[in-house]
Amino acid sequence: MKRLQTISGDIMIGVQMDLISEDKLSQMTAMEKIRMILDGVKEGKILVLERGLTPSEEAKLIEMTMTEITPDEFAGIEIESYPSKKNQKLLDKLFRKTVLRTRLTVIGPANQLKTLKKDRDLISALVSSQ
């Protein structure tokens, strides 16, 4: 649990959730995204990415997470994404070009975020205070 001060000056206790836009992510390199995610999760934040990571970015995130796990400080990450969606534009259909779009992704500390249910259009998760 964190003590957070709101814009209005109120003090609240809770878990911080950062909602990160597709525009912000598109301006970042793969390593910048991964570093931002790891740093945020290490601070105990839950991150929601409007557009998820590419498969190679996700693999690199998992690889880097494994190297940074420490028994008493950082338990790792929990990551869930909606399944990929194929681009259905007319020109792409004519030229048989399929583009996989990664959809919304939720990432948080493994010891605070637990996935309860996941299907094509719903990710249900429990956020605990540790």
C-alpha positions in Angstrom: 0.0 0.0 0.0 1.1 3.5 -0.8 0.2 6.8 0.7 -0.6 9.1 -2.2 -1.4 12.8 -2.3 -4.1 13.7 -4.9 -4.2 16.8 -7.0 -6.6 18.3 -4.6 -4.2 17.6 -1.7 -6.1 14.7 -0.1 -4.0 11.9 1.3 -5.2 8.4 0.1 -3.8 5.0 0.8 -3.9 2.5 -2.1 -2.3 1.0 -5.2 -1.3 3.4 -8.0 -2.5 2.5 -11.5 -1.0 4.2 -14.5 -3.0 4.1 -17.8 -0.5 4.6 -20.6 -1.8 5.8 -24.0 -1.0 4.2 -27.4 0.4 7.6 -28.5 3.0 7.7 -25.6 4.0 4.1 -26.3 4.5 4.7 -30.0 7.0 7.4 -29.3 9.2 5.1 -27.2 11.8 2.5 -28.3 11.3 -1.1 -27.2 14.0 -0.7 -24.4 12.4 2.5 -23.2 9.0 0.8 -22.9 10.6 -2.2 -21.0 12.6 0.0 -18.6 9.5 2.2 -17.9 7.4 -0.9 -17.2 10.0 -2.6 -15.0 10.7 0.6 -13.0 6.9 1.2 -12.5 6.2 -2.3 -11.4 9.2 -2.3 -9.0 7.6 0.8 -7.4 4.4 -1.2 -6.9 2.4 0.3 -9.7 -0.2 -1.5 -11.9 0.3 -0.4 -15.5 -2.4 -0.6 -18.2 -1.1 -0.2 -21.7 -3.7 1.0 -24.2 -1.8 -0.9 -26.9 0.1 -3.9 -25.7 3.7 -5.0 -26.5 4.8 -6.8 -29.5 5.7 -10.5 -29.0 9.4 -9.7 -29.1 9.0 -6.8 -26.6 7.1 -9.0 -24.3 9.7 -11.7 -24.5 12.5 -9.2 -23.7 10.4 -7.8 -20.8 10.1 -11.3 -19.3 13.9 -12.0 -19.9 14.9 -8.7 -18.2 12.4 -9.4 -15.4 14.0 -12.7 -14.6 17.4 -11.1 -14.3 16.1 -8.5 -11.8 14.1 -10.8 -9.4 15.4 -10.7 -5.8 13.9 -12.9 -3.1 12.9 -10.1 -0.6 12.6 -7.1 -2.9 11.2 -7.9 -6.4 9.0 -10.9 -7.0 8.6 -10.4 -10.7 5.7 -9.4 -12.9 2.2 -10.6 -13.7 1.2 -9.7 -17.3 -2.1 -10.3 -19.1 -3.1 -9.1 -22.6 -6.2 -9.5 -24.7 -5.6 -11.9 -27.6 -4.3 -10.3 -30.8 -6.7 -9.0 -33.3 -6.3 -9.3 -37.1 -6.4 -6.0 -39.1 -9.4 -6.3 -41.4 -8.8 -3.4 -43.8 -10.1 -3.9 -47.4 -6.7 -3.4 -49.0 -5.1 -5.8 -46.6 -7.7 -8.4 -47.5 -7.1 -7.9 -51.2 -3.4 -8.3 -50.9 -3.8 -11.1 -48.3 -1.8 -9.1 -45.8 -2.6 -9.8 -42.1 -1.4 -7.5 -39.4 -1.6 -8.6 -35.8 -2.5 -5.9 -33.4 -1.7 -6.4 -29.8 -4.5 -5.1 -27.6 -4.7 -3.8 -24.0 -2.2 -5.1 -21.5 -2.2 -5.1 -17.7 1.1 -5.5 -15.9 1.9 -5.4 -12.2 3.9 -6.8 -9.4 3.5 -10.6 -9.2 2.9 -10.4 -5.4 0.1 -7.9 -5.8 -1.7 -8.6 -9.1 -3.4 -12.0 -9.7 -5.5 -12.8 -12.7 -8.8 -14.3 -11.8 -10.4 -14.7 -15.3 -9.3 -13.9 -18.8 -11.2 -14.3 -22.1 -11.3 -12.6 -25.4 -12.9 -9.3 -24.1 -12.3 -9.4 -20.3 -9.4 -9.5 -17.9 -10.5 -9.8 -14.3 -7.8 -9.3 -11.8 -7.4 -9.0 -8.0 -5.1 -6.3 -6.7 -3.9 -6.9 -3.2 -2.0 -4.7 -0.7 0.6 -7.5 -0.2 
